Amino acid sequence: MLTWQKYDSLKLVDIWSAGCIFAEMLEGRPLFPGKDHVHQFSIITELLGTPSDDVIQTIGSENTLRFVQSLQKREKVPFSQKFTNAEPEGNHILFVLVKFLNNLCLLLKFHVALDLLERMLVFDPRKRITATEALAHKYLEPYHDESDEPAASETFDWSFDDTDLPVDEWKVMMYKEIL
């Protein structure tokens, strides 16, 4: 999240997004409903704690680095404490469906879901679960089929994002891309 531009591939960053969506499915509400990027980061650190020094050292922007270093240190909150609304009695779709089907393994499934979520929502993309690992995780086991999960033959080239072009040229390029 803080350092996504430092990595050659964004496949790890995509897991962060998937983790946020997964948490929102469990809770039935937005996970990090920040009003702006400062508030958003504050909410994230309330749950995940302060990023480790090795993550902070990878921050490229001096302003962002000073901001993060100025914050009060926070400890990670155990997901089992945070996601109390995700208990079987909750009204979100995952557990309503499970209740409907009378799944006797609900509590175990909940803890397995939290395990996957904790592996997805990690500040350092290098330590985050990969898409391949996530698909093979016990929580997704009933849906996992390697033969139906093809991997991309090459990673997406984001070098265009560093190109310094006038706005008019960007508009022309986007127009051509749309057509």
LOPA-658093 format. One line per field, with one value per residue (C-alpha): residue in one letter; z, x, y. Coordinates in steps of 0.02 Angstrom, whole numbers, plus 50000, padded with zeros to 5 digits. Each point is the difference from the previous one (the first is absolute). Example, Ala and Ser with C-alpha at 12.3 -4.5 7.8 and 13.67 -1.06 7.14 Angstrom:
r	c(A / S)
Z	c(50390 / 49967)
X	c(50615 / 50069)
Y	c(49775 / 50172)
//
This chain:
r	c(M / L / T / W / Q / K / Y / D / S / L / K / L / V / D / I / W / S / A / G / C / I / F / A / E / M / L / E / G / R / P / L / F / P / G / K / D / H / V / H / Q / F / S / I / I / T / E / L / L / G / T / P / S / D / D / V / I / Q / T / I / G / S / E / N / T / L / R / F / V / Q / S / L / Q / K / R / E / K / V / P / F / S / Q / K / F / T / N / A / E / P / E / G / N / H / I / L / F / V / L / V / K / F / L / N / N / L / C / L / L / L / K / F / H / V / A / L / D / L / L / E / R / M / L / V / F / D / P / R / K / R / I / T / A / T / E / A / L / A / H / K / Y / L / E / P / Y / H / D / E / S / D / E / P / A / A / S / E / T / F / D / W / S / F / D / D / T / D / L / P / V / D / E / W / K / V / M / M / Y / K / E / I / L)
Z	c(50000 / 50051 / 49883 / 49854 / 49872 / 50066 / 49934 / 49824 / 50006 / 50072 / 50026 / 50186 / 50014 / 49921 / 50148 / 50116 / 49903 / 50001 / 50188 / 50027 / 49897 / 50094 / 50168 / 49940 / 49953 / 50174 / 50089 / 49883 / 50000 / 49937 / 50088 / 49987 / 49971 / 49999 / 49958 / 49921 / 49984 / 50172 / 50086 / 49898 / 50054 / 50181 / 49989 / 49919 / 50138 / 50133 / 49937 / 49930 / 50117 / 49948 / 49847 / 50043 / 49977 / 49845 / 49918 / 50055 / 49926 / 49828 / 49995 / 49857 / 50036 / 50131 / 50050 / 50024 / 50095 / 50120 / 50024 / 50039 / 50117 / 50094 / 50044 / 50169 / 49999 / 49999 / 50030 / 49883 / 50058 / 49991 / 49859 / 50114 / 50106 / 49852 / 49905 / 50136 / 49881 / 49892 / 50127 / 49940 / 50068 / 49883 / 49856 / 49863 / 49849 / 50037 / 50165 / 49949 / 49860 / 50115 / 50130 / 49865 / 49950 / 50185 / 49985 / 50164 / 49967 / 50005 / 50142 / 49926 / 49831 / 50081 / 50076 / 49835 / 49913 / 50124 / 49969 / 49813 / 50034 / 50114 / 49864 / 49872 / 50103 / 50029 / 49975 / 49914 / 49831 / 50006 / 50155 / 49938 / 49939 / 49810 / 49893 / 49968 / 50187 / 50039 / 49875 / 50081 / 50177 / 50104 / 50000 / 49809 / 49991 / 49941 / 49850 / 49962 / 49832 / 49933 / 49825 / 50000 / 50072 / 49860 / 50038 / 49890 / 49879 / 50038 / 50126 / 49952 / 49945 / 50106 / 49928 / 49909 / 50171 / 50017 / 49832 / 50014 / 49860 / 49979 / 50046 / 49818 / 49950 / 50143 / 49939 / 49823 / 50063 / 50110 / 49856 / 49887 / 50137 / 50019 / 49814)
X	c(50000 / 50133 / 50132 / 49909 / 50106 / 50157 / 49947 / 50014 / 49830 / 49837 / 49930 / 50040 / 49916 / 49843 / 49991 / 49985 / 49846 / 49928 / 50031 / 49906 / 49853 / 50003 / 49997 / 49854 / 49906 / 50032 / 49949 / 49867 / 50077 / 50156 / 50160 / 50099 / 49873 / 50124 / 49948 / 50170 / 50168 / 50060 / 49841 / 50003 / 50178 / 49952 / 49857 / 50113 / 50131 / 49864 / 49974 / 50169 / 50111 / 50146 / 50095 / 50164 / 50163 / 50045 / 49836 / 50023 / 50176 / 49929 / 49892 / 50064 / 49912 / 50086 / 49833 / 49918 / 50151 / 49997 / 49812 / 50012 / 50148 / 49906 / 49854 / 49977 / 50051 / 49853 / 49986 / 49906 / 49824 / 49964 / 49876 / 49893 / 49972 / 49969 / 49880 / 49872 / 49858 / 50057 / 49938 / 49869 / 49860 / 50050 / 49892 / 50131 / 49978 / 50133 / 49926 / 49819 / 50031 / 50095 / 49861 / 49873 / 50096 / 50020 / 50188 / 50059 / 50179 / 49959 / 50116 / 50146 / 49964 / 49998 / 50173 / 50067 / 49927 / 50088 / 50163 / 49986 / 49955 / 50151 / 50113 / 49923 / 50006 / 50187 / 50090 / 50152 / 49948 / 50151 / 49927 / 49820 / 49918 / 50007 / 49847 / 50055 / 50023 / 49834 / 49908 / 50077 / 49957 / 49887 / 49860 / 49987 / 50034 / 49824 / 50021 / 50184 / 50035 / 50176 / 49947 / 49874 / 50118 / 50118 / 50146 / 50041 / 50142 / 50082 / 49980 / 49920 / 50120 / 49965 / 50145 / 49878 / 49948 / 50170 / 49983 / 49992 / 49882 / 49888 / 49817 / 49945 / 50113 / 49933 / 49823 / 50043 / 50082 / 49849 / 49881 / 50098 / 50001 / 49811 / 49972)
Y	c(50000 / 50126 / 49931 / 49919 / 50092 / 49913 / 49829 / 49934 / 49917 / 50064 / 49825 / 50014 / 50169 / 49928 / 49880 / 50151 / 50056 / 49825 / 49992 / 50163 / 49935 / 49834 / 50091 / 50105 / 49841 / 49931 / 50160 / 50065 / 50174 / 50090 / 49946 / 50162 / 50141 / 50145 / 50178 / 50036 / 49911 / 50057 / 49940 / 49840 / 49961 / 50034 / 49875 / 49870 / 50016 / 49985 / 49822 / 49948 / 50099 / 50109 / 49934 / 49916 / 50094 / 49899 / 50056 / 50180 / 50001 / 49961 / 50158 / 50107 / 50164 / 50108 / 50079 / 49831 / 49935 / 50148 / 49979 / 49814 / 50025 / 50137 / 49887 / 49919 / 49816 / 49881 / 49813 / 49884 / 49955 / 49813 / 49972 / 49894 / 50157 / 50116 / 49891 / 49970 / 50041 / 49856 / 49873 / 49876 / 50109 / 50143 / 50056 / 49999 / 49890 / 49867 / 49946 / 50022 / 49876 / 49883 / 50007 / 49965 / 49844 / 49948 / 49985 / 49921 / 50055 / 50185 / 50052 / 49906 / 50079 / 50173 / 49975 / 49934 / 50153 / 50114 / 49907 / 50036 / 50181 / 50025 / 49933 / 50119 / 50160 / 50016 / 50166 / 49925 / 49926 / 49884 / 49917 / 49999 / 49840 / 49982 / 49972 / 49821 / 49968 / 50084 / 49891 / 49845 / 50060 / 49886 / 50129 / 49992 / 49813 / 49954 / 50116 / 49970 / 49919 / 50026 / 49950 / 50144 / 50132 / 50049 / 50116 / 50149 / 49963 / 50167 / 50139 / 50164 / 50137 / 50155 / 50102 / 50114 / 50065 / 50085 / 50088 / 50189 / 50053 / 50152 / 49973 / 50014 / 49855 / 49893 / 50037 / 49946 / 49840 / 49959 / 50035 / 49881 / 49868 / 50010 / 49977)
//
